[in-house]
Each structure stands twice: as C-alpha cells, then as structure tokens.
Amino acid sequence: MHRTLLPLALAAVLLAACGEAPPPTAAPSAVTAPATPAPAADESGVKLPAAPATDAEIRAEDLAAQIQIIASDEFAGRQPGGPGERKTVAYLSSEFARLGLKPGNGDSYLQQVPMVEIVSEAIGPVAINYDDGSSDSLKIGDEVTIQTLREDPESTVTDSELVFVGFGVNAPELNWNDYAGIDVTGKTVVVLVNDPGFETGDDSLFRGKAMTYYGRWTYKYEEAMRQGAAAALIIHDDAGAAYGWEVVRNSFAGAEFDLPQVADAPQPLAIRGWLTGAAAQRIFARLGHDYPALRKASNQPGFKAVPLAAKVSMGVTSRVRHAQSANVVGLLPGSERPDEVLIFTAHWDHLGRNFQMPDDGIFNGAIDNATGVAAMLELAEAFAKSPTPPKRTLLFLSVTLEESGLLGSKYYVQNPVMPLKNTVATLNMDAIQVIGKTRDVVVIGYGNSELEDILKRHAEAQGRIIVPEPTPENGFYYRSDHFNFAMAGVPSLYPKNGIDHVEKGEAYGRQVAADYVATAYHKPADEFDPNWDLSGNVQDTELLYAVAREIADGDEWPNWYEGTEFRAARDAMRP
C-alpha cells in the first residue's frame, strides 16, 4: 500500500445462475502450507522457492503458502531495483505459467517499467534563520525528513522564504485557492496534511471528513511545483495523515523512485519533506504565531497564505540510477469476447531492507501486500482451472512501485497491453487484513460505481452487507493502484475485508486494524504468522471470484454513477 495506511476485502446459487459451479467449499482456516515440490530455477538462472502444491479450490492453506513465500526473508522486502525484485518477478512469472496463464505482454510475463532510483542524504540539519537574527535547526529523522526527485547529484535551497499556505489546495471547481494573492516562486511552502473540512467534519467543505485527492501528500508536492515553489514541507499529524511519524521516517528514509523525467516537463521540487507537528509549532511560536489558530483559520473559505519571517536552508546529495522494474502480467483469454478485458491488480513491491536497523531490517510486507498477491494467484488458478472459461479476457496485473507513488499502475495506464476503452473494469487487492470472517465488506470509495451493485448482490449471498469505509478521512481511495485506472475513466472497485467480526464484533475488528497500523504497518514486524485466521481471506477471495465471474461472463459495461468525478472520462471513452 502506497506510503500510507492502506489496510482488503460465492455463493453457489449465484454462480450457478452464471452457468458456473462455485469453487469447492473452503476447508477450515488452518494455515499449514501444503507439501511442495523441490525448488527450481527460472530461465535466467534465478533460484526460485518451491512452488506450493495448490489447486483450483480457494483455501486458507493455499493463501498461507503463497503469503509465506512472498513475504519471506528470501525476497528481501521486494524493493524495486533491489535484490528481491529479480526473485519476486521471476517467482510470479513462474506461478502464472504454472497456474495456466499465458504471457500478458506479447510473449513475456513482464512489462518493463523504466524508473529512476534516487537515494538522497541530507547535507547536515535543516537550518531555520529568523528575520530577528536568531536561528534554529531541525534534526533529520527526528523532526524532519527531506529528499528530492530531481536527477541531480546535489539539490539545495538557500535562504528560501517560508510561507504557510494552509492545506496548499488550488481547487477552482470548489472556489478554493490557498495560493491566491501570493507568489511563492522560489520559496518554501509549509502545508497541512489532509484537506479543508477534515477537522470540522463540515460536509459543506470539500467532502467533510472524507478525504479528497487534495488531501494526499502527493498532491501537496504536485501543486507546490505547479505554483513555482522551490520546496515544500508537510506538517505531519497522526490523525490527518492516518499514521504516525515512524511511518514517515521509515517510508522516506531510503531510495525513492519515479518514472523518468520527460523533456520540457516542469522539474520536481528541489526539496520535498515532512515536519513533525512539534517542530512546526516551535517554529510558529518563535515567530509569534498562534499555530492552533492558524490551523483553524485554514479550514475556512477565503484563507490567505501567511508569509513567515524566516528563511530555510537545506539540501541533499543524491545517488541517481536509471534502471527498470517490471509489472508482471498474466492473461487468460476470453472464450467469446477476447478483446474485452477485466483486470485484477495487486502490487508486489514493498520497502526492501534498512541495513541501519540494529536487528531485523527487512520490511517483509506480509499483509502489505503479500496477502493481495496471494489472493490474485488463488483467483488466477480458480479461473484457469475452471471447466467453464470466462467469456471475457482476464488480465492479472501485479504491479511494481506502488509504494513509490503508484508508478507501476501509472505506467500501465499510459502503456496498456489492451486498450483502456476495452477494459471493462478493475478489481484491486491491497493489504488484506487477517481478521477472520466478517458480516460486512468495506468498499473503499463507496458510492462511486455500478460495480458496487454487483458486489452487493454477491455479498448478500454470503450473508454480508457492503458498507462505506469507516475512516474516509484517511483517503484510502487515492492510495492504491485502482486510482490510476479510475482517473483514466475505467470503473474500479476496491473492496476490503470488513470489520464486524462474526463472533467478536466490530470493536474487535477496529482494534485489529489499529494494532496493525501501530505495530506492523511499514515496519519490519509486518511478517507472516502461522497463527493467522485466514478464513476471512478465503471469504473475500471467493467474493471477488463471484464478482469477477459475473463481469467476465456478462455483456454489460458497468459505469461510474452519475455525478462522480470519473464519469465524464468513461463516457468519452465509450460514448
């Protein structure tokens, strides 16, 4: 899941109505891996782990076997460009072949994704020089993180004027512009995380508690760049970001990745970074500003940016490497309408390894996102070995560079192996919690597309209901790979496992999610546990099978609901 919390979500009668028998009933939720054959090597000589002895049945032990392999230390945290990538993409390619999928990119299972790897190291602390002659310094890691996406050996700002621009939002359609009346060219903007209305919950401001894309940290940097700023620092707070400072420190401490810069395109910010809330308050207090009052004012229409009587100097040196990563693409051709395609997405990448950590520095990413990849493999096998092939083509797309800004899916959308206008829908799987069976299914971005109507029918057949995400203020809809497809107009569904546990209730489900964020999310502790209850993962994978079967065998083209922000792009694509 992309730099943020992103914890995911058959009935026999409904599948029979589609002319297909359901996958065999899942066994109890034991997570003992089935026996496996001996390890093998792919054609490039990469020694692969033993392939699990799975079958067409969607089972807890099959999911467990795949999660355990993909999240093992052998894959070294699956960092793009790192030692784990080659093994990861080789393993997934071999699994797609074993399960019966055809290469999805011509004669290859790989779609090469050009990338730039940038490792930034701060040049000393961040220096704040106040106009009254005093100064302050911010400790890298403890109080501030800084980096760059520029492809230069050194990137600095010197005596750059600080300007507080509230949430840093320019939204003409909402009659909101935090940059109105001020020129920030060459300056450093200081911005709040999330978007206006978050703290008040006022539905008249943006979407109230529900985050819009204007609240995403990626947007903050993009808009600052468009405004001509030299640098941008986001003020972190746990509630607005939906994760603690440790996540920021870990996520932005190593290599950063981007797609190659395009000639004549605007350069990225010289410096982008985060400030702790405590550091921001200290700076504002030194300048005589009431930080809570300014924060409150930022939530009001007509907020005016506040120049700060201080300048900042900071810089990084960068090691820049041009390389390639890869999306892994497997294809199951449709029996009747092979030119129409349904896409499953699940990112394979994670954060790699931090050698500066004293003990275990491998970020195994078991939940984020070995669980999603395992579900994809189970779905691929269930469809590939079904006696009734899907009428539409199924494309299984395990993407790279999700943790670095959804770059693998962005590249695919720019370079699809099948035309987007012929893409019926996408179904996304990311960070599936291991909570056990639930009475509900959470829909990230609830109320967006007609795919929810299909999901609702099959969830009801399981005795479940679909519900909105409990924390729309966290902006999960903008944080995983389906979003690139959505922006291009392709209807996209991102269900997650529910929180209302069938035996232990909703409070238990919420606590499991909270504990994961606190102890394991983007931390080395996100490791496979043989004691997990994967019965809910089976339940959710079966649900996705039912949804996919209906879409694949139908002739309807689900669309976005009227009035949603992506409807126009789809209507233009398929008039």
C-alpha positions, 0 to 999 in steps of 0.5 A: 500500500502506497506510503500510507495506511492502506489496510482488503476485502460465492455463493453457489446459487449465484454462480450457478445462475452464471452457468458456473459451479462455485469453487469447492467449499473452503476447508477450515482456516488452518494455515499449514502450507501444503507439501511442495515440490523441490525448488527450481530455477527460472530461465535466467538462472534465478533460484526460485522457492518451491512452488506450493502444491495448490489447486483450483479450490480457494483455501486458507492453506493455499493463501498461507503458502503463497503469503509465506513465500512472498513475504519471506526473508528470501525476497528481501522486502521486494524493493524495486531495483533491489535484490528481491525484485529479480526473485519476486518477478521471476517467482510470479512469472513462474506461478502464472505459467504454472497456474495456466496463464499465458504471457500478458505482454506479447510473449513475456510475463513482464512489462518493463517499467523504466524508473529512476532510483534516487537515494538522497542524504541530507547535507547536515540539519535543516537550518531555520534563520529568523528575520530577528537574527536568531536561528534554529535547526531541525534534526533529520529523522527526528523532526524532519525528513527531506529528499528530492526527485530531481536527477541531480547529484546535489539539490539545495535551497538557500535562504528560501522564504517560508510561507504557510499556505494552509492545506496548499489546495488550488481547487477552482471547481470548489472556489478554493485557492490557498495560493491566491494573492501570493507568489511563492516562486522560489520559496518554501511552502509549509502545508497541512496534511489532509484537506479543508473540512477534515477537522470540522467534519463540515460536509459543506467543505470539500467532502467533510471528513472524507478525504479528497485527492487534495488531501494526499501528500502527493498532491501537496508536492504536485501543486507546490511545483505547479505554483513555482515553489522551490520546496515544500514541507508537510506538517505531519499529524497522526490523525490527518495523515492516518499514521504516525511519524515512524511511518514517515521516517521509515517510508522516506528514509531510503531510495525513492523512485519515479518514472523518468523525467520527460523533456520540457516537463516542469522539474520536481521540487528541489526539496520535498519533506515532512515536519513533525507537528512539534517542530512546526509549532516551535517554529510558529511560536518563535515567530509569534504565531498562534499555530492552533489558530492558524490551523483553524483559520485554514479550514475556512473559505477565503484563507490567505497564505501567511508569509513567515519571517524566516528563511530555510536552508537545506539540501541533499546529495543524491545517488541517481540510477536509471534502471527498470522494474517490471509489472508482471502480467498474466492473461487468460483469454476470453472464450467469446469476447477476447478483446474485452478485458477485466483486470485484477491488480495487486502490487508486489513491491514493498520497502526492501531492507534498512541495513541501519536497523540494529536487528531485523531490517527487512520490511517483509510486507506480509499483509502489505501486500503479500496477502493481495498477491496471494489472493490474485494467484488463488483467483488466477488458478480458480479461473484457469482451472475452471471447466467453464472459461470466462467469456471475457479476457482476464488480465492479472496485473501485479504491479511494481512501485506502488509504494513509490507513488503508484508508478507501476499502475501509472505506467500501465495506464499510459502503456496498456497491453489492451486498450483502456476503452476495452477494459471493462473494469478493475478489481484491486487487492491491497493489504488484506487484513487477517481478521477472520470472517466478517458480516460486512465488506468495506468498499473503499470509495463507496458510492462511486460505481455500478460495480458496487451493485454487483458486489452487493448482490454477491455479498448478500449471498454470503450473508454480508452487507457492503458498507462505506469505509469507516475512516474516509478521512484517511483517503484510502481511495487515492492510495492504491493502484485502482486510482490510476485506472479510475482517473483514466475513466475505467470503473474500479472497485476496491473492496476490503475485508470488513470489520464486524467480526462474526463472533467478536464484533466490530470493536474487535475488528477496529482494534485489529486494524489499529494494532496493525497500523501501530505495530506492523504497518511499514515496519519490519514486524509486518511478517507472516504468522502461522497463527493467522485466521485466514478464513476471512481471506478465503471469504473475500477471495471467493467474493471477488471470484463471484464478482469477477465471474459475473463481469467476465461472463456478462455483456454489460459495461458497468459505469461510474454513477452519475455525478462522480468525478470519473464519469465524464472520462468513461463516457468519452471513452465509450460514448 
